[in-house]
């Protein structure tokens, strides 16, 4: 396994509250979501089917709903919350420094 590195994912203000946006980091598609003052990073693809979570819906309870089969994941932990999901979502460490979002991959 490769060593973990922090990657610049762009300006923090490009992630609107209650929404999800995508970015390409180190050859991976990553989703970023904001809930109030907190931001979260996770794999951009649903574990159930090839659906882009960047087209999903961020709920006030901290979950994201897949647009394809309405499965929901907790954006904080990646935990699959309901059927048809059987596999959790990979999440990544995230920090905001000097107005930029940094995601740790590796």
Backbone torsions as a table, in degrees:
resi	resn	phi	psi	omega
1	UNK	NA	139.7	-177.7
2	UNK	-77.5	160.4	179.2
3	UNK	-69.0	143.6	179.9
4	UNK	-75.0	140.4	178.9
5	UNK	-136.4	150.0	174.4
6	UNK	-85.5	135.4	-179.2
7	UNK	-123.6	136.0	178.4
8	UNK	-74.4	116.4	-178.0
9	UNK	-99.6	2.4	176.4
10	UNK	114.4	-175.6	-177.4
11	UNK	-70.4	139.9	-179.1
12	UNK	-63.1	-32.7	-178.8
13	UNK	-74.8	-2.6	175.2
14	UNK	-83.9	-3.0	177.7
15	UNK	-110.8	95.6	-177.4
16	UNK	-70.0	150.0	178.9
17	UNK	-58.9	130.6	177.1
18	UNK	79.1	11.9	-178.9
19	UNK	-127.9	168.2	178.5
20	UNK	-125.6	138.2	177.3
21	UNK	-130.5	157.9	-179.7
22	UNK	-110.4	157.2	173.8
23	UNK	-151.8	156.4	178.5
24	UNK	-102.6	119.9	179.5
25	UNK	-130.8	123.0	177.0
26	UNK	50.5	40.6	177.7
27	UNK	79.4	7.2	179.5
28	UNK	-115.6	144.9	174.0
29	UNK	-89.1	119.1	-176.6
30	UNK	-117.4	142.2	175.1
31	UNK	-104.0	140.5	176.1
32	UNK	-121.3	134.9	178.3
33	UNK	-134.9	150.0	178.8
34	UNK	-122.1	136.2	170.8
35	UNK	-127.4	103.2	-176.4
36	UNK	63.5	-121.8	-178.3
37	UNK	-91.4	-2.7	-177.9
38	UNK	-102.0	142.1	174.3
39	UNK	-117.9	152.6	-177.8
40	UNK	-137.7	149.2	178.6
41	UNK	-125.5	137.6	-179.4
42	UNK	-155.9	165.6	179.1
43	UNK	-59.0	137.2	-173.7
44	UNK	-81.5	-4.5	-176.9
45	UNK	-112.8	134.2	176.3
46	UNK	-60.6	142.1	179.8
47	UNK	-78.6	-12.5	-178.2
48	UNK	-88.7	-38.9	-179.0
49	UNK	-153.7	169.1	-178.4
50	UNK	-78.7	67.9	177.3
51	UNK	-114.5	136.0	179.8
52	UNK	-79.3	119.2	177.5
53	UNK	-68.8	-14.4	174.9
54	UNK	-68.0	-14.9	173.6
55	UNK	-97.1	4.3	-177.2
56	UNK	-84.2	-174.0	-174.6
57	UNK	-122.2	120.9	177.0
58	UNK	-83.2	125.7	-179.2
59	UNK	-97.8	156.6	-178.5
60	UNK	-62.5	-22.3	-179.7
61	UNK	-81.5	1.8	178.6
62	UNK	90.6	17.8	176.9
63	UNK	-108.9	160.4	172.4
64	UNK	-122.0	134.0	-179.3
65	UNK	-99.5	127.5	176.7
66	UNK	-66.6	135.5	-178.0
67	UNK	-74.2	-12.8	-174.6
68	UNK	-88.2	-52.4	-176.0
69	UNK	-125.6	12.5	176.1
70	UNK	63.4	19.3	170.5
71	UNK	-67.4	150.8	-178.6
72	UNK	-124.8	140.9	176.1
73	UNK	-118.2	148.1	170.1
74	UNK	-78.9	120.8	-176.4
75	UNK	-73.4	-15.4	178.0
76	UNK	-78.5	-44.2	-174.3
77	UNK	-109.6	-19.0	-175.2
78	UNK	84.9	0.0	-176.5
79	UNK	-63.0	132.8	173.5
80	UNK	-72.3	126.4	-171.8
81	UNK	-100.5	-16.5	-176.7
82	UNK	-161.2	169.9	175.5
83	UNK	-69.7	151.0	9.6
84	UNK	-89.0	10.7	-176.0
85	UNK	-71.9	135.3	176.9
86	UNK	-122.8	-15.1	-176.1
87	UNK	-121.5	136.5	179.2
88	UNK	-71.3	163.5	-179.5
89	UNK	-95.8	138.4	177.6
90	UNK	-75.1	133.0	176.8
91	UNK	-114.3	163.9	-176.3
92	UNK	-134.5	147.9	174.5
93	UNK	-63.9	143.9	-178.1
94	UNK	-140.6	142.6	173.5
95	UNK	-141.3	155.7	176.2
96	UNK	-118.0	122.6	178.9
97	UNK	-134.0	130.1	178.4
98	UNK	51.9	39.3	176.3
99	UNK	77.4	8.5	-179.6
100	UNK	-114.5	146.6	175.6
101	UNK	-92.2	129.0	177.6
102	UNK	-119.6	130.3	-178.2
103	UNK	-118.9	135.2	-179.4
104	UNK	-96.0	118.3	178.2
105	UNK	-118.4	153.1	173.8
106	UNK	134.6	NA	NA
